[in-house]
Amino acid sequence: MPVGVQAPEASPGRYRRRRDEDDDDGGGGGGCDDVLGVDVVDNGADPFDIPAKRASVERLRRWRQAALVLNASRRFRYTLDLKKEEEKEQIRRKIRAHAQVIRAALLFKEAGEKNAPTELPGLANLLKTNSEKGIHGDEADLACRANAFGANRYPRKKGRSFLVFLWEACQDLTLVILIIAAVISLVLGIATEGIKEGWYDGASIAFAVFLVIFVTAVSDYKQSQQFQHLNEEKQNIQVEVIRGGRRFQVSIFDIVAGDVVALKIGDQVPADGVLISGHSLAIDESSMTGESKIVFKDHKSPFLMGGCKVADGYGTMLVTAVGLNTEWGLLMASISEDNNEETPLQVRLNGVATFIGIVGLSVAAMVLVVLVARYFTGHTTNPDGSPQFVKGQTSVKSTIFGTIKILTIAVTIVVVAVPEGLPLAVTLTLAYSMQKMMADKALVRRLSACETMGSATTICSDKTGTLTLNQMTVVRSVVGGIKLKSPADIENLSHVVTSLVREGIAQNTSGSVFEPELHMKFVEEKSKSSIIHVSPFNSEKKRGGVAVIVGDSDIHVHWKGAAEIVLALCTNWLDVDGKIHEMTPDKVDEFKNYIEEMAEESLRCVAFAFRNLDLVDVPNEDERVNWELPDNDLTFIGIVGMKDPCRPGVRDAVELCINAGVKVRMVTGDNLQTARAIALECGILTDSQASAPVIIEGKVFRAYSDVEREAVAEKIAVMGRSSPSDKLLLVKALKKKGNVVAVTGDGTNDAPALHEADIGLAMGIQGTEVAKESSDIIILDDNFASVVKVVRWGRSVYANIQKFIQFQLTVNVAALIINVVAAISSGNVPLNAVQLLWVNLIMDTLGALALATEPPTDQLMKRPPVGRREPLVTNIMWRNLFIQAVFQVAVLLTLNFRGQDLLHLTQDTLDHANKVFNEFNSRKPEELNIFDGVSRNHLFLAVVSITVVLQMMKEQLHLCDCASPSSQNDEL
């Protein structure tokens, strides 16, 4: 078989990700939810509610239109480029069509060859590998294979250079107008006043413009690098390979041709290859072909394509092609994965920026009309009181120069009025928070999850591995109807019982044991029988089975799973002597008591059972693919109780959530008694709450009607014996009640709930690739305490953005009012072009950097969650904004009109120190002590210090220049 060529037989994928366009209502209705693509609660529709996740391009386009977002790609450097997104989808379709053509050709060839099985041993020999033990895996071997067959990487498009960002920053229309005005001002100034004095105005404007461009480009470039780094982390999937007979977890980038890869449900196929062995292995190939059908793999259809997901079963594959030799590599190399998702808050602020920009443009136009009218009617005077324009006396050059200065003032008003810093602040905050969250063991896959997590009102958490350590230790066991003194005590058991127990443990598992730690020789036990069919364990049926043939004709079907579920399938039980007895009601009660005793000790109970089959009852090999293993008339062997201790710090984390107004709910597949014991230990439950409906079984919850589920959902704290569909129903019910829901999950079947939740949190260690793909944030250490840190960071993002909004809008309002009042009353504006550009630089770059990087505080976790309906600008923020704006306007207008008399100065100057004060004031919008914790934010102090130093240098240069007569007209 040529390397890199595969021939999957059927079409793929039932786990295809739902697209939001499928959710669009086809009918009328209209309204905000029809336009914006959001589900709006009847009471008080909010046009800026959180939209559906992963919205279609068309929905995003309508969302922007509804939010009055203009020039989004320019103002918002890291927003979604809808045109590029459509181009990416066209590339995907082309490559998928290419994959389909190859598959069709090979299927035709296979049909001609009558489906001859692949010569796997010959292929393994050509690749110099062993189908059981894998490659040697030493450095020399890996390097040789990488050189011969390539690495499992694809060439990524290089990030844009700094010069590209610089060029993009120059394309802002208002800045272009200012550059033109600066050139004209420079030329006219030199022509009228000489090169010694005439260069000041034009050069100052040009310098300020280029400084704004440079700082903007640097900020965008830094963000680009951060997002690239986060994308690399997201794509670095861990894969289980067999090298030298041992299993290792390695990066997907380290896979080489000849590797033997172990696959299980939820994994991603890391490269192209051929199936070595597998049981009920079903592959979802929708990522490659776009079709939604599961493909079952066996020795007749053994070809596997990289990038696909394992939907069911398990097996091993031999890697035959990696990197660009695979269709997945071609697809990924053709599509750049920019983390440029558009978040609801970004679009919301973009709309605000557009609205304020329109207001600023209107104000600038009014100021322009007033100043031009005053100038040409002779009401604009020089410092000595003489009019600047006298009809028939003022030269053409002076008239043009005066008009240009007026136009420059109007343009700079637009510059300072258009709050580009609003969306920039969001991007800075998200980039900074994402980087810091990595240190807190949280990888953000979707930007909007950062801001949404701060609004979470409830967390539906898994138990195993999230609240507990997932370090199972057998501490109790009942085998043959008796309690064993210790789990390893088998002296009282007959040979028949011990052989059945060992056979069931060795064969009914997808794992492996490198060294014997179970008082049995694992490999030797596996060799005593051969697997003929497997029913893999999954969280829906909560049990797994295997059929093995012992000798020539003895068929044993072994089952293991949730204790009470397996017990309910048994009609017989096995005693210590190996004799089979009928399962009487008394015996059922006795076994149930054992299970309850273990569950009350917070033990996880697993039961073992088996049944014998005649060889005639087993279908032949061709019909065995769809064979359902019989799970009736089983013989009960025993129960083991495994201890899975709570993670250290989980109780404190749960208490922190409760104090923050975030309800923690535990959703687990475990026995209700086990779930109750763990919930009490973690602090999710108190003794007074340990009753229905606070504690409920999944089957009871799913039996309710939709209305009943919504009524009871908010009362539930623990759901035991739940299936993934129960978790999905709970999430939907909670969302309908207005909750912002976060869900943790690790299994393939958790994908629907993770997708449906407002924030899906997948486990990075135990989580399957399907779960991670459906999630918004990956918890790298599987720890609930890390989930709480994500909530803390989410609230910090929201709070920091609110701080910057208050800071930005205060300065915008103050600047506009001052210039309008001064222009109408005196014909001059107190803030000239250079000064307004300086204010713009402080607000949109340094101010955003200082306020967007405020670290989260403990105070954030002492307030209730924001929820869906909280306005972005709160009443407290309006109060602070109004008071601060009135203060600034009053002080500045007083200094502008009466400054010389009040300060006893011969020159009219204006102090900008209040701008810095407002930056401090915006740090704590809801507190009186605005300096609390400022010493811990070194970046904030550095930015403020730089601002003060640069302001002093600027004022010093301005005062020095004021000595020349030509500069008198530019004084404040």
Secondary structure, DSSP 8 states (H G I E B T S, - for coil): --TT-----S---S-----HHHHS-SS---HHHHHH-----SSS--TTS---TT--HHHHHHHHHHTT--SHHHH-TTS--HHHHHHHHHHHHHHHHHHHHHHHHHHHHHHHTTS----HHHHHHHTT-BTTTBB---HHHHHHHHHHH--S---------HHHHHHHHHT-HHHHHHHHHHHHHHHHHHHHH-HHHHTHHHHHHHHHHHHHHHHHHHHHHHHHHHHHHHHHHHH--EEEEEETTEEEEEEGGG--TT-EEEEETT-B--SEEEEEEEEEEEEE-HHHH----EEE-BTTB-EE-TT-EEEEEEEEEEEEE-GGGSHHHHHHHHS--------HHHHHHHHHHHHHHHHHHHHHHHHHHHHHHHHHTT--B-TTS-BS--TTTS-HHHHHHHHHHHHHHHHHHHHHHS-THHHHHHHHHHHHHHHHHHHTTEEESSTHHHHHHTT--EEEE-STTTTB----EEEEEEETTEE-SSTT--TTS-HHHHHHHHHHHHHS-S---SS--SSS-HHHHHHTEEEEEEEEEETTTTEEEEEEEETTTEEEEEEEEEHHHHHHTEEEEE-TTS-EEE--HHHHHHHHHHHHHHHHTTEEEEEEEEEEE-GGGS--TTTGGG-----SSEEEEEEEEEE--B-TTHHHHHHHHHHTT-EEEEE-SS-HHHHHHHHHHHTS--GGG-STTTEEEHHHHHHS-HHHHHHHHTT-SEEES--HHHHHHHHHHHHHTT--EEEEE-SGGGHHHHHHSSEEEEETTT--HHHHHH-SEEETT--HHHHHHHHHHHHHHHHHHHHHHHHHHHHHHHHHHHHHHHHHHHS--SS-HHHHHHHHHIIIIIIHHHHHT----GGGGGS---TTT--SS-HHHHHHHHHHHHHHHHHHHHHHHHHHHHHT-SS-----HHHHHHHHHTT-TT-S-TTTTGGG-HHHHHHHHHHHHHHHHHHHHHHHHTTSGGGGGG--
